[in-house]
């Protein structure tokens, strides 16, 4: 189910953010500020995912200094710090939760963003 969510969500992110978060290139990836493999609690968090080009996302390992600065400006201090806190918490992506997230993503990126925080509660 996680892979199904990725398959639906990542193209929505690339469409919502047509330019790389850290350079002017076109988006080719869904780039996670906090690495998806390391910070599972924010793997599907829309505040943690923006568009990224292959150069920045892969070769520059996310170009995180620039990403952090731009994300902080975009989200504002309060939301940015809340994202950092959530990244160290735990989320149990149990099947029923993943199915709810998939249903949200199938409604589009804006619906996913609006609904995500209502149904995902890190511990």
Residue pairs with C-beta under 8 A, 6 or more apart in sequence:
1 93
1 95
1 98
1 99
1 102
2 43
2 93
2 98
4 98
4 102
5 44
5 98
5 101
5 102
5 105
8 102
8 105
8 106
9 30
9 44
9 49
9 101
9 105
9 112
10 29
10 30
12 105
12 108
12 109
12 112
13 30
13 46
13 49
13 50
13 51
13 109
14 27
14 28
14 29
14 30
14 51
15 109
16 51
16 109
17 27
17 50
17 51
18 26
18 27
18 51
19 25
19 26
19 27
19 51
20 26
20 27
20 31
20 51
20 52
20 53
20 56
20 57
21 31
21 50
21 51
21 52
21 56
21 66
21 67
21 70
21 71
22 52
22 56
22 60
22 62
22 63
22 66
22 67
22 70
23 53
23 55
23 56
23 63
23 66
25 53
25 55
25 56
26 53
27 51
27 52
27 53
28 52
28 53
28 54
28 57
29 51
29 52
29 53
29 54
29 57
29 58
30 49
30 50
30 51
30 52
31 49
31 50
31 51
31 52
31 56
31 57
31 62
31 67
32 39
32 42
32 43
32 48
32 49
32 62
33 48
33 49
33 50
33 62
33 64
33 67
33 68
33 71
33 83
34 42
34 48
34 83
34 84
34 87
35 62
36 43
39 48
39 87
39 88
40 90
40 91
40 93
41 86
41 87
41 88
41 89
41 90
41 91
41 122
42 48
42 83
42 86
42 87
42 91
43 93
44 93
44 101
44 116
44 120
45 83
45 86
45 116
45 120
46 109
46 112
46 113
46 116
47 75
47 79
47 83
48 83
48 87
50 67
50 71
52 62
56 62
56 63
56 66
56 67
57 63
71 80
71 83
72 80
75 83
86 122
89 122
89 123
90 122
90 123
91 120
91 121
91 122
91 123
92 123
97 119
97 120
100 115
100 119
101 112
101 116
101 119
101 120
104 111
104 112
104 115
104 116
104 119
105 111
105 112
